[in-house]
């Protein structure tokens, strides 16, 4: 991957548009070879239109899986992800709505079952974040919104999907390095990611006897639309400098971890977190 930093840029809306980024993120490496690790599986991916979600969808397609891409309002990005999945020879259903709403999460499950007839993998990936220097500046409505999107949605979608999951199926959450080290300007975001860790560990224990595994990926700084949508131009230009590798990661470097956690090669892993963070050593 390139060690060069991204140029200054900013987008005025969350969660941001991938097609407006420069350079656009890399979602899969040309060298990645599928091996049918997820052949004929069906995955629900929230925040699947762009960033890490897009990378997961395309990697899953190359491994033989069909996907349901859930997005908030980024129609152009979502349609591009669908095109990429279908170019791999797999099917893709795109659903637009707000995962912070429990009724929509129930609709996701219903429409997935209507379209594909089953669910094997649930990827709770959608998130939003806001940059504040002082906790007293965080508006009450934004605090609630961050928790609704970043952690409540995990409960809503998991509750709806769980009756349709069987032994060997998996639930995967996108956590963050900030759950383990904190972040002085992403306070509410980091708190939601800490909550995700508690949920993953507890749910893994709860579902152990049913043979349903629950794990997480905790990325460090990754070049996704959430970054220019969250930070000013100066922060974007230096984004990734804080890790030992001195660069932001690419979604293409995250996707294979989600493949591993969803396939039988990780059959002895549950309640765990993979740390893809550019070399940061954490006391976990």
Secondary structure, DSSP 4 states (H G I P E B T S, - for coil): ---PPPPP---SSSS--GGGSSSPPP-S-TT----STTTT-EEEEETTTSHHHHHHHHHHHHTT-EEEEEESS-HHHHHHHHHHHHHTT--EEEEES-TTSHHHHHHHHHHHHHHHS---EEEE--------S-GGGS-HHHHHHHHIIIIIHHHHHHHHHHTT--TT-EEEEE--THHHH--TT-HHHHHHHHHHHHHHHHHHHHHGGGT-EEEEEEE-SB-SHHHHHHS-HHHHHTTTTTSTT-S-B-THHHHHHHHHHHSGGGTT--S-EEEESSS-----
